[in-house]
Amino acid sequence: MKIWIKRMLPLVAVGMLLVGFGSQLPAAAASAANANGLLLLAVFAGLVVYTWFNASIWSDVLAGLGENPGRVKATRLWIRSEVMKWLPGGIWGYASRVVKAPEIGVERSVAGASLVAELLLTIAAWSVLALVGLIGSGRLLAGLIELPDAAVVQVAALLGVAACVVVLVFRGRLWRAIVGRLAPLRERSWKASSLLRAFASYLGLCLFHAALLQVLVLAFLPESEGLTFFATVDGMAWLIGFFAIGVPGGIGVREAGMAWLLGQVMPMPEAVAIAVSWRALQLAAEMSVLAGTFLIRPLRPFGTCLDASRAGL
């Protein structure tokens, strides 16, 4: 039963997105067809750069725990492992990094600890971005007072119930995993300078990510809000997707949140088209960067990475 819950969650999340915004899809498709192709290409290129540099920050997190495997090696392993997040449960993107860490000279216990530190720094960076953007974007703050239509409210409620069910079913396993990962953090000496550098890098990349979202909106609409608005939208959408427990990559959930937030200041069809295009471009960028790792001093055939999905934590 638990396996079926894991496998069904992504389908349920995407299905709810289609139900909630189904009436907007024809107009959204028409809007996407008329989007500026050059700006879409620029956003794609920017997301490729973002993906690579985001992966490279893991080496700073490892340095903060006393390990220095080399930035290129750590980046390549991060990228190859990240694709595993699409497996049911959403944990394999992290688990495969722990399993494969000895290949770059990092102990598995240290790798596990680095994942906790990385998550905390990433959540902090996106939260700061969303908060600063919200403070600086009065129009969005006023827009949030307006409630979405009934269909979106129902979808949000169902997603909330589904998330609660997953947490209740897996609460023991989740708690043991968190405690186990935190143990090495207590045992190792930290290098604050490296961790602060990692946080600053994450925050800078989050701002760059929001700027790319702004460019994407310009591909659909001739006028755009300020960067603070998109910092809030991007930050809040990321957090919404991250805390959608069990949904790989927050797919469906993140798009619903972004479409609703964008819909505060633009027609909903365009908001839906932008949210879906944003996901599609990010997936294309991730796959392109993944392919690039096999052109730059490949470590092993890709099939070995899949072994992580069968390894025990």
NUNUTI-871372 format. One record per residue (C-alpha): residue in one letter; x, y, z. Coordinates in nm, 2 decimals. Each point is the difference from the previous one (the first is absolute). Layout:
REM residues N
  code    east   north      up
     A       X       Y       Z
...
This chain:
REM residues 313
  code    east   north      up
     M    0.00    0.00    0.00
     K    0.28    0.24    0.09
     I    0.17   -0.07   -0.34
     W   -0.32    0.08   -0.18
     I   -0.04    0.33    0.19
     K    0.35    0.10   -0.11
     R   -0.07   -0.09   -0.36
     M   -0.34    0.17   -0.02
     L    0.09    0.33    0.16
     P    0.17    0.16   -0.31
     L   -0.30   -0.10   -0.21
     V   -0.24    0.13    0.26
     A    0.19    0.33    0.02
     V    0.00    0.05   -0.38
     G   -0.36   -0.11   -0.03
     M   -0.11    0.25    0.26
     L    0.19    0.27   -0.19
     L   -0.19   -0.09   -0.31
     V   -0.34    0.00    0.18
     G    0.07    0.33    0.18
     F    0.11    0.19   -0.31
     G   -0.16   -0.22   -0.27
     S   -0.23    0.27   -0.13
     Q    0.31    0.22   -0.06
     L    0.20   -0.25   -0.20
     P   -0.12    0.08   -0.35
     A    0.07    0.37    0.04
     A    0.33   -0.09    0.17
     A    0.10   -0.21   -0.29
     A   -0.08    0.28   -0.24
     S    0.21    0.24    0.21
     A    0.29   -0.24    0.00
     A   -0.01   -0.03   -0.38
     N    0.03    0.38   -0.03
     A    0.30    0.03    0.24
     N    0.32    0.17   -0.10
     G    0.23   -0.28   -0.11
     L    0.33    0.19    0.05
     L   -0.09    0.09    0.36
     L   -0.10   -0.36    0.06
     L    0.34   -0.11   -0.13
     A    0.18    0.26    0.22
     V   -0.19   -0.14    0.31
     F    0.10   -0.35   -0.09
     A    0.37    0.10   -0.03
     G   -0.02    0.18    0.33
     L   -0.16   -0.31    0.17
     V    0.29   -0.21   -0.14
     V    0.25    0.24    0.17
     Y   -0.21    0.00    0.32
     T   -0.02   -0.38    0.02
     W    0.37   -0.04   -0.04
     F    0.10    0.26    0.26
     N   -0.28   -0.12    0.24
     A    0.16   -0.35   -0.02
     S    0.35    0.14    0.06
     I   -0.10    0.15    0.34
     W   -0.01   -0.35    0.15
     S    0.38    0.01    0.00
     D   -0.01    0.30    0.23
     V   -0.24   -0.18    0.23
     L    0.24   -0.30    0.01
     A    0.29    0.24    0.06
     G   -0.20    0.14    0.30
     L    0.02   -0.36    0.14
     G    0.36   -0.04   -0.06
     E   -0.01   -0.18   -0.34
     N    0.15    0.12   -0.33
     P   -0.07   -0.24   -0.28
     G    0.04    0.26   -0.27
     R   -0.27    0.22   -0.14
     V   -0.03   -0.17   -0.34
     K   -0.03   -0.35    0.15
     A   -0.26    0.11    0.25
     T   -0.20    0.19   -0.26
     R   -0.01   -0.29   -0.24
     L   -0.11   -0.24    0.27
     W   -0.27    0.25    0.12
     I   -0.14    0.03   -0.35
     R   -0.01   -0.37   -0.07
     S   -0.16   -0.07    0.33
     E   -0.26    0.28   -0.03
     V   -0.18   -0.18   -0.29
     M   -0.09   -0.28    0.25
     K   -0.24    0.24    0.18
     W   -0.26   -0.10   -0.26
     L   -0.02   -0.35    0.15
     P   -0.30   -0.06    0.23
     G    0.05    0.15    0.34
     G    0.23    0.28   -0.11
     I    0.28   -0.11    0.23
     W    0.23   -0.17   -0.25
     G    0.16    0.32   -0.13
     Y    0.15    0.03    0.35
     A    0.05   -0.37    0.07
     S    0.19   -0.06   -0.32
     R    0.25    0.27    0.10
     V    0.06   -0.17    0.33
     V    0.05   -0.34   -0.17
     K    0.23    0.14   -0.27
     A    0.20    0.24    0.23
     P    0.29   -0.23    0.06
     E    0.08    0.02   -0.38
     I    0.11    0.36    0.06
     G    0.18   -0.07    0.33
     V   -0.28    0.10    0.24
     E   -0.13   -0.23    0.28
     R   -0.36   -0.09   -0.02
     S   -0.07    0.14    0.35
     V    0.15    0.33   -0.10
     A   -0.19    0.01   -0.33
     G   -0.32   -0.07    0.20
     A    0.08    0.28    0.24
     S    0.07    0.24   -0.29
     L   -0.34   -0.07   -0.15
     V   -0.17    0.12    0.32
     A    0.23    0.31    0.01
     E   -0.07    0.06   -0.37
     L   -0.38   -0.02    0.05
     L    0.00    0.23    0.29
     L    0.21    0.26   -0.19
     T   -0.22   -0.03   -0.31
     I   -0.32    0.04    0.20
     A    0.15    0.30    0.18
     A    0.10    0.16   -0.33
     W   -0.34   -0.05   -0.17
     S   -0.18    0.12    0.31
     V    0.22    0.32    0.02
     L   -0.07    0.06   -0.37
     A   -0.38   -0.04    0.05
     L   -0.01    0.21    0.31
     V    0.21    0.29   -0.14
     G   -0.20   -0.01   -0.32
     L   -0.33    0.00    0.19
     I    0.11    0.30    0.21
     G    0.11    0.19   -0.31
     S   -0.30   -0.09   -0.21
     G   -0.31    0.17    0.14
     R   -0.22   -0.09   -0.30
     L    0.05   -0.37    0.05
     L   -0.06    0.03    0.37
     A   -0.33    0.17   -0.08
     G   -0.08   -0.26   -0.26
     L    0.04   -0.28    0.25
     I   -0.30    0.13    0.18
     E   -0.22   -0.11   -0.29
     L   -0.11   -0.36    0.03
     P    0.03   -0.23   -0.31
     D   -0.31   -0.15   -0.15
     A   -0.17   -0.30    0.15
     A    0.17   -0.26   -0.22
     V    0.35    0.11    0.10
     V   -0.10    0.01    0.36
     Q   -0.12   -0.36   -0.03
     V    0.32   -0.11   -0.17
     A    0.21    0.16    0.27
     A   -0.21   -0.16    0.27
     L    0.04   -0.35   -0.15
     L    0.37    0.05   -0.04
     G    0.02    0.10    0.36
     V   -0.18   -0.31    0.11
     A    0.22   -0.22   -0.22
     A    0.31    0.15    0.15
     C   -0.13   -0.06    0.35
     V   -0.08   -0.37   -0.09
     V    0.35   -0.05   -0.13
     V    0.16    0.16    0.31
     L   -0.21   -0.22    0.23
     V    0.08   -0.32   -0.19
     F    0.37    0.07   -0.02
     R    0.05    0.21    0.32
     G    0.21   -0.27    0.17
     R    0.22   -0.06   -0.29
     L    0.04    0.37   -0.07
     W    0.09    0.08    0.36
     R    0.26   -0.28    0.01
     A    0.15    0.11   -0.33
     I    0.03    0.36    0.13
     V    0.15   -0.10    0.33
     G    0.25   -0.23   -0.18
     R    0.11    0.27   -0.24
     L    0.04    0.26    0.28
     A    0.23   -0.22    0.21
     P    0.31    0.06   -0.22
     L   -0.06    0.37    0.01
     R    0.03    0.00    0.38
     E    0.32   -0.21   -0.02
     R    0.19    0.20   -0.26
     S    0.17    0.34    0.03
     W   -0.16    0.26   -0.22
     K    0.18    0.26   -0.21
     A   -0.23    0.29    0.02
     S    0.16    0.20   -0.28
     S   -0.07   -0.28   -0.25
     L   -0.36   -0.04    0.11
     L   -0.06    0.38   -0.01
     R    0.15    0.00   -0.35
     A   -0.24   -0.27   -0.10
     F   -0.30    0.19    0.14
     A    0.11    0.32   -0.17
     S    0.03   -0.20   -0.33
     Y   -0.34   -0.16    0.04
     L   -0.16    0.34    0.07
     G    0.17    0.16   -0.30
     L   -0.12   -0.29   -0.22
     C   -0.35    0.03    0.13
     L    0.00    0.37   -0.10
     F    0.13   -0.10   -0.35
     H   -0.27   -0.27   -0.02
     A   -0.27    0.27    0.08
     A    0.15    0.23   -0.27
     L   -0.03   -0.29   -0.26
     L   -0.37   -0.03    0.10
     Q   -0.04    0.37   -0.07
     V    0.15   -0.05   -0.34
     L   -0.23   -0.30   -0.06
     V   -0.30    0.22    0.08
     L    0.12    0.26   -0.25
     A   -0.01   -0.28   -0.27
     F   -0.38   -0.02    0.06
     L   -0.10    0.35    0.10
     P    0.14    0.34   -0.12
     E    0.01    0.14    0.35
     S    0.13   -0.15    0.32
     E    0.01    0.06    0.37
     G    0.32    0.09    0.18
     L    0.26   -0.25    0.12
     T   -0.13    0.00    0.36
     F   -0.33   -0.13   -0.12
     F    0.16   -0.30   -0.18
     A    0.24   -0.06    0.29
     T   -0.31   -0.05    0.22
     V   -0.18   -0.22   -0.26
     D    0.31   -0.21   -0.07
     G    0.09   -0.04    0.37
     M   -0.35   -0.08    0.11
     A   -0.06   -0.24   -0.29
     W    0.33   -0.18    0.08
     L   -0.09   -0.04    0.37
     I   -0.35   -0.12   -0.09
     G    0.14   -0.27   -0.23
     F    0.27   -0.10    0.25
     F   -0.23   -0.06    0.28
     A   -0.24   -0.21   -0.22
     I    0.13   -0.32    0.17
     G    0.03   -0.30   -0.23
     V   -0.06    0.19   -0.32
     P    0.32   -0.02   -0.21
     G    0.13    0.35   -0.07
     G   -0.33    0.14    0.13
     I   -0.14   -0.05   -0.35
     G   -0.36    0.12   -0.04
     V    0.00    0.16    0.35
     R    0.27    0.26   -0.08
     E   -0.17    0.09   -0.33
     A   -0.34    0.04    0.17
     G    0.15    0.23    0.26
     M    0.19    0.21   -0.26
     A   -0.30    0.03   -0.23
     W   -0.21    0.13    0.28
     L    0.26    0.25    0.11
     L    0.06    0.12   -0.35
     G   -0.38    0.01   -0.05
     Q   -0.02    0.28    0.26
     V    0.14    0.25   -0.26
     M   -0.06   -0.16   -0.34
     P   -0.27   -0.20   -0.19
     M   -0.02   -0.36    0.13
     P    0.06   -0.16   -0.34
     E    0.34    0.18   -0.03
     A    0.08   -0.09    0.36
     V   -0.06   -0.37   -0.06
     A    0.20    0.01   -0.33
     I    0.29    0.16    0.18
     A    0.00   -0.24    0.29
     V   -0.01   -0.31   -0.23
     S    0.26    0.15   -0.24
     W    0.22    0.07    0.30
     R    0.00   -0.36    0.10
     A    0.06   -0.12   -0.35
     L    0.30    0.23   -0.05
     Q    0.15   -0.11    0.33
     L   -0.04   -0.37   -0.09
     A    0.16    0.07   -0.34
     A    0.29    0.18    0.17
     E    0.05   -0.28    0.25
     M    0.01   -0.26   -0.27
     S    0.24    0.21   -0.21
     V    0.24    0.04    0.30
     L   -0.03   -0.37    0.08
     A    0.10   -0.08   -0.36
     G    0.29    0.24    0.03
     T    0.15   -0.19    0.29
     F    0.06   -0.30   -0.23
     L    0.20    0.23   -0.23
     I    0.23    0.13    0.27
     R    0.22   -0.28    0.13
     P   -0.27   -0.25    0.07
     L    0.04   -0.21    0.32
     R   -0.20   -0.31   -0.09
     P   -0.29   -0.10   -0.22
     F   -0.33    0.15    0.10
     G   -0.14   -0.34    0.09
     T    0.20   -0.01    0.32
     C   -0.19    0.30    0.14
     L   -0.32   -0.20   -0.02
     D    0.15   -0.25    0.24
     A   -0.06    0.26    0.27
     S   -0.37   -0.06   -0.03
     R    0.05   -0.36    0.12
     A    0.24    0.08    0.28
     G   -0.10    0.01    0.36
     L    0.03    0.33    0.19
